[in-house]
C-alpha cells in the first residue's frame, strides 16, 4: 500500500500523490500528478496567445481559483521536479521539460474536446469542463488511437492547434479581431473558450471557425465595439470589445 509523508496510507484525494495505474497515467512523466499537470497546462495556456507572455503567481491563482499560498507551495514542488524556473517575485516560466508536459496535456485536452463535439454531439461551449475531467483518466494509447480515429485533426472545435504525437504544432499568424482595421476581410481562426459569451454569440450568429467575415466597423477607441458581417453587404453583427478581444483572425485576400 502506498504511504504518505508521515508513514500512513496515502489518500487517493491527496493532490500531490502520483497515480500508479498504467491505464490512468496521463503523461510519460512518472512524477506528474493531476495537480502538477493542471498547473503546467494552465501556465502554458496563459502564455500561448500573448505577444509578451508573463505569468505571475497571482494570475495563476486567479485562473485556477485557488489561494496564493497554494500556488506558492505547488510552484516550489514543480521547481523541485524541474518543470518551472522560479525565483521570488519573478514571473513563472516553464522549463523545456515543463513545456513538454504542458503540451502533452494540451494534446489530450484538445483531442478529447474534438471527439466530444464530432462524435458525441456536445456543444463547443460545454466541452471544456468535460475534457478537463477526462484528460487525466485515459492512457497514451487511448489518446493515440483517438487521434487516429479523428483522422489527426489539426485544430480543436475552438480553433486551437492540436499538438502532434511528437508535441510539435503550428500556430497560424493571427491578430485579435478588436485590433483589425475597418474594411478588412478576415478568416475566423480561434475563439477563447474561457469567454462563454463569445462562444454563444458566434453560435447564435452561425459563425464557425474558418468563416470569412468583413470588419464593417473597427473599434473606434480602446474598448470600443466591433461590427462584422458575413458578406460586405450582409447584416452587421455588433461585438462588444471583450468578445472581439476573445477572437483571433487571419487576413485573407478579397
N, C-alpha and C positions, 0 to 999 in steps of 0.2 A: 504494500500500500504506500503511495507517495506520502511524504511527510512535509509539514510546513517548517518555517524557520525555527519554531520553538520545539520541534520534535514531534508534535501532534499530527493527526491526519490532515492532509492538505484539502481544504474545502474546494468543491467544484465552483463555488461562487467567488473564490479569490481571483481578482482581475489580473494578478501577476503570475498565476500558476500556468505553466505551459501545458498544452494539450498533448497527450501521448498517443492518441489513436492515429494510425497512419491514414485512416479514411477521413478523419476530421482535420488533419493538419492542413493549413491553408497556404503555406509557403514552404520554400525549401530552407528557411532559416529556423533551425531547431529551437532557438531560444525565444522566438517571437511568440507573444501571447496575443489574445484577441485585442487587448487594450493597446499593446505596442503597435499592432497592425493598424488600428484605428488612428492612432496618433501620427504615424508616419504618413498614412494616406491623407489625413487632414492637412498636415504641413505641406505636402505636395500640392493638394488642391488649392490652398491659399496662395500659391505662387504660380500655378500653371498658366493663367491668362494675364498675369500682371507684367507690365513693362519693366518695373523696377521692384521686384519682389522682396518684401521684408516681412518676416513673420515674428511677432513678439509673443512672449508667454501669455500676455493678457488677451491678445487676439485669438490665440489658440484656445484659451479658456472660454471665451465668449462663443466661439464656434462650436465647441464640444458641449457647452452647457455645464461646465464643471468649475470648481474653485481654483483660484490662482495657486494655492498651496498644493492642490492635487496635481496640477501641471508641473510644478517645480519638482515634485517627487518623481513623476513619470519621466521627465526630461533627464534627470540625473540617471535613472535606470537606463534610458536609451543611450545616453552618453557612455555608460559603462559597457553597453553592448556594441558600441562603435557605430551607432545609427545616426547620431547627430553630433555636430560640433557646437558646443555650448560654452559660453563664458558669461559670467554675471553681467546683467543689464545689456547684453548684446543680443542681436536677432538670432533666431534659431535657423540652422542650416543643416540639411540632410547631408550625410556623408555619401560616398558612392554606394556603400552597402545599404544605407538607409533609403537612398533613392531607388535602388533596385527592389527593395521590399515594398516600397510605396507603389511602384509601377506594377508589381505582381498583384497587389490588391486592387489597383485601378483596373487592371485587365479583368480580374474576376468580376468586379462590380459592374463594369460596362457590358461585359458579355451576358451576365445574368439579366441586366435590365433589358437588353436587346431580345433575349429569349422570352422574357415575361410579356413584352409587347407583341412580338411576332407570333408566338405560338400559344400563349395563354390568354391573350386578349386584354391585357392590362392597359390602362390609360397611361400616357407618359408622365402624368402628374402624380401617379401613385406608386411607381416602380422603385423609387429611390429607397424608401424605408424597407421594402420587401427585400431588395438586393442587399441592403446593409445586414439583414438577418441571415441571409443565405450564404453570403460570400465567405464566412468563417467556417461553414459546416461541410463544405464539399472538398473533394480531393483534387489534386492537379490533373489526374486522369479524367475526372468529370469535366473540368474546365477545357482541357484539350479536345475532348470529344464534343463538347458543346460548341466550341469554335468551329470544328469541322461540320457539325450538323447545321450550323447557321451559315456555312459557306464562307467562313473567315471574314466577317463584316469589318469594315474599316472604321466606322463610327457607330456610336450608340444612338438611341432614339432622340437624344438632345443635341446630337451633332458633335459630341466629344470624341476625339480619336481613341481607338482601342489599341493598346499595345499588342504587338505581335508576340509569338511564343518566346522570342529572344528578347522581349521587352523593348524593342525599338518601335518607334512610331513617328509619324509626321504630322505637324500642325500646319494647317493652311495659313496663308498670310491673310489676316483679318483685321478689322477695326470695329470698335464699338459703334453701334448704329447711331448713338447720340452724337458722334463726332463726324459723321459723314455729311458732306456738303449738299446743299439743295440741288435737285435735279439729277443726282447720281443714280445710276442703275446698279443694283446690288443683288447678291445672292445670299439668302439666309443660311449661315453655316452652323451656328451654335446658339443655344439659349441656356442660360444658367438655371438649373433645376432647383436652386435654392431660392428662386423668386417665383413662387406659385402663381402670382398674378400674371407674370409674363407667359407662363405655360398656358394658363386659362385663356388669356386674350388671343394668343395665336391659334388655339384650338377653336375658339368661337368664330374667329375670322377665317378659319380653314387655311392658314398659312403654315405650311410644313417646312421642315428642314429641306433645303435645296430650292425653295421657291424663289423666283425672281420678283423683286419689288422695286419701285421707284420712290425716292425720297421726294415727296411733294413739298414739304416744308421742313427745313432743318431747324435744329434748336437755335432760336434767336439769341438766347443768353444761356449762361451756365445754369443748368437745372430746368431749361425750357422744354416744352413738349416737342415731339417729332410727329409729322404726318407722313404716312407712306401709302402707296396704292399698289394693287396687284398689276395694274396696267397704267400707262401715262394718263389715260382719260378715265380711269376707273374711280370708284368711290374711295375717298380717303379714309384711312384708319388712324385715329389720333392715339399716340402712345405717350403716356406720362414719361418724364425723364428717367425715372428709376426702371421703367420697363425697357426703354430703348437702351439704357446702360447695360441691361442684362442680356442683350442680343448682340451677337457678333456676325459681321457680314464681310463678304469679299466683293470688290468692284468687278463688274462684268462689262463687256462691250455691248453696245446697243444693237 
